[in-house]
Amino acid sequence: MAKTEKEFDLFWSLLLGRKVDKKKAKIEYLKIKTDFTPKELADKFNNLYKITGEERFVPHPQRWLRNERWNDEINEKVNGEKIYRNSKGYIISKEEWEKGE
């Protein structure tokens, strides 16, 4: 599904962290092919931002889009145990995650 500038503006407005190279990020956004909504993409970016811990280790939005980082599988662990999250980024049980909730 082709992305629009209006969708990009929504995506951009929802991002946490450093919002740099907006013009380049818009170019990349308009090229991507995904069924994720702007909010879903922003949620995925923001989840990475939240768990990374240091802003300097989070890719700029333009690079994140270009490399299709929304497809990354992010494994979080606390005390050696994997943390499971739903599509909104909330922590859920392994059973809920396996059911696709």
Contacts in CASP RR format, 6 or more apart in sequence:
PFRMAT RR
TARGET T0000
AUTHOR 0000-0000-0000
METHOD contacts of the structure
MODEL  1
MAKTEKEFDLFWSLLLGRKVDKKKAKIEYLKIKTDFTPKELADKFNNLYK
ITGEERFVPHPQRWLRNERWNDEINEKVNGEKIYRNSKGYIISKEEWEKG
E
1 33 0 8 1.000
1 34 0 8 1.000
1 35 0 8 1.000
2 30 0 8 1.000
3 29 0 8 1.000
3 30 0 8 1.000
3 31 0 8 1.000
3 32 0 8 1.000
4 30 0 8 1.000
5 26 0 8 1.000
5 30 0 8 1.000
7 29 0 8 1.000
7 37 0 8 1.000
7 38 0 8 1.000
8 25 0 8 1.000
8 26 0 8 1.000
8 29 0 8 1.000
8 30 0 8 1.000
8 38 0 8 1.000
10 38 0 8 1.000
10 39 0 8 1.000
10 42 0 8 1.000
11 29 0 8 1.000
11 38 0 8 1.000
11 39 0 8 1.000
11 41 0 8 1.000
11 42 0 8 1.000
12 19 0 8 1.000
12 22 0 8 1.000
12 25 0 8 1.000
12 26 0 8 1.000
12 61 0 8 1.000
14 38 0 8 1.000
14 39 0 8 1.000
14 42 0 8 1.000
14 43 0 8 1.000
14 46 0 8 1.000
15 42 0 8 1.000
15 45 0 8 1.000
15 46 0 8 1.000
15 49 0 8 1.000
15 61 0 8 1.000
16 45 0 8 1.000
16 46 0 8 1.000
16 49 0 8 1.000
16 50 0 8 1.000
17 49 0 8 1.000
17 55 0 8 1.000
17 58 0 8 1.000
18 55 0 8 1.000
18 58 0 8 1.000
18 60 0 8 1.000
19 61 0 8 1.000
20 60 0 8 1.000
20 61 0 8 1.000
20 62 0 8 1.000
21 60 0 8 1.000
21 61 0 8 1.000
21 62 0 8 1.000
24 62 0 8 1.000
25 60 0 8 1.000
25 61 0 8 1.000
25 62 0 8 1.000
25 65 0 8 1.000
27 62 0 8 1.000
28 62 0 8 1.000
28 65 0 8 1.000
28 66 0 8 1.000
29 65 0 8 1.000
32 65 0 8 1.000
32 68 0 8 1.000
34 41 0 8 1.000
34 68 0 8 1.000
34 70 0 8 1.000
36 44 0 8 1.000
36 70 0 8 1.000
40 87 0 8 1.000
41 70 0 8 1.000
43 87 0 8 1.000
43 88 0 8 1.000
43 89 0 8 1.000
44 69 0 8 1.000
44 70 0 8 1.000
45 61 0 8 1.000
45 64 0 8 1.000
45 69 0 8 1.000
45 70 0 8 1.000
47 74 0 8 1.000
47 85 0 8 1.000
47 89 0 8 1.000
48 58 0 8 1.000
48 64 0 8 1.000
48 69 0 8 1.000
48 72 0 8 1.000
48 74 0 8 1.000
49 55 0 8 1.000
49 58 0 8 1.000
51 74 0 8 1.000
51 76 0 8 1.000
52 58 0 8 1.000
59 67 0 8 1.000
59 69 0 8 1.000
63 69 0 8 1.000
64 70 0 8 1.000
75 82 0 8 1.000
76 82 0 8 1.000
76 83 0 8 1.000
76 85 0 8 1.000
77 83 0 8 1.000
82 94 0 8 1.000
83 91 0 8 1.000
84 91 0 8 1.000
84 92 0 8 1.000
84 93 0 8 1.000
84 94 0 8 1.000
84 96 0 8 1.000
84 97 0 8 1.000
85 91 0 8 1.000
85 92 0 8 1.000
85 97 0 8 1.000
86 92 0 8 1.000
86 96 0 8 1.000
86 97 0 8 1.000
86 100 0 8 1.000
86 101 0 8 1.000
92 101 0 8 1.000
END
